[in-house]
Amino acid sequence: MASCAVPKARILVVDDDAKTVASVRLYLEHAGYQVDTAADGRAALERARAEPAPDLVVLDRMLPHLDGLAVCRLVRGESGIPVILLTARASEADRLEGLDLGADDYVSKPFSPRELVARVRAVLRRTLPEGVETLAVGALAIDTARREVAVGPHRVELTPREFAILAALARAPGRVFSREALRERAFGAGSEALDRTVDAHMVKLRRKLAAAGSGPDAPLVETVFGVGYRLAAPGGDRA
C-alpha cells in the first residue's frame, strides 16, 4: 500500500473528534504519508500557514472557534493547498457549497478510512507534479515540476484547479476543450462539480492572466460558445 502513495507528502488532518483523527492518521501513515493534526479551525490555519506547508488538508466542516468552511475559504484564498472536506451533512446543497468554496473533494461521515486514503491519493495525483514538463505558449510559461506559472516576468498564483485547467489548455493551444473534459482534469473523473463551477474557475483564471500581462503574446482563454474553451495560440485568430 505504501508504494502507491506520493513519497513524503504531508497531510494536515483537522477534526475535533480524537477517535476520528487517530483512525485517519493511522491509515494515512500506513499509506506512507506524513501526518500533522489540529483540533480546531484556528489551529488548522496556523498549521496551514506554517513551513513546511501541508500538501493537502483533510478538514472537518464542523470545528470549534472557526468552522471548516471558513478555514477552507481562507486556505484557498491564500494558497493552492488542496482541501478534502469531511462532513455529516450529505445534501447536494452542502456538497456544492463546499466545492464552490474551493474544496477539491467532499467525504460524508461516516466514512471508510481506506476510502479517504484513496481520495487523498487521487487529489494528490492531480495536484502534485509527476514529472518535469515545461509548457510555453507565447508569453505564458508553465513549469509543471514546480507548479509555477508566469506571463513574461510576472508570476501568476493559481489554485490547483486553475493550474490543472490552464495546463490542459496549454498542452494543446487552439484545441477546444469541453467543460466536461476540463472538469475531469480539475476535479477528477466522476466529480459532481457542475458546468457553472468550471465557468467560475475560468473567470478567475482569465482575471489572473489578464492582470499579469497584455499584448500580442499574452495568453488568451477564449470561449467557444456551445462547445467550451481554448487557449488561443499567439498570432492566431482570436475571437
Stockholm file with secondary structure:
# STOCKHOLM 1.0

chainA/1-239         MASCAVPKARILVVDDDAKTVASVRLYLEHAGYQVDTAADGRAALERARAEPAPDLVVLDRMLPHLDGLAVCRLVRGESGIPVILLTARASEADRLEGLDLGADDYVSKPFSPRELVARVRAVLRRTLPEGVETLAVGALAIDTARREVAVGPHRVELTPREFAILAALARAPGRVFSREALRERAFGAGSEALDRTVDAHMVKLRRKLAAAGSGPDAPLVETVFGVGYRLAAPGGDRA
#=GR chainA/1-239 SS CGGGSCTTCEEEEECSCHHHHHHHHHHHHHTTCEEEEESSHHHHHHHHHSSSCCSEEEEESSCSSSCHHHHHHHHHHHCCCCEEEEESCCCHHHHHHHHHTTCSEEEESSCCHHHHHHHHHHHHHHHSCCSCCEEEETTEEEETTTTEEEETTEEECCCHHHHHHHHHHHTSTTCCEEHHHHHHHHHCTTCCCCHHHHHHHHHHHHHHHHHHCCSTTSCCEEEETTTEEEECCTTSCCC
#=GC SS_cons         CGGGSCTTCEEEEECSCHHHHHHHHHHHHHTTCEEEEESSHHHHHHHHHSSSCCSEEEEESSCSSSCHHHHHHHHHHHCCCCEEEEESCCCHHHHHHHHHTTCSEEEESSCCHHHHHHHHHHHHHHHSCCSCCEEEETTEEEETTTTEEEETTEEECCCHHHHHHHHHHHTSTTCCEEHHHHHHHHHCTTCCCCHHHHHHHHHHHHHHHHHHCCSTTSCCEEEETTTEEEECCTTSCCC
//
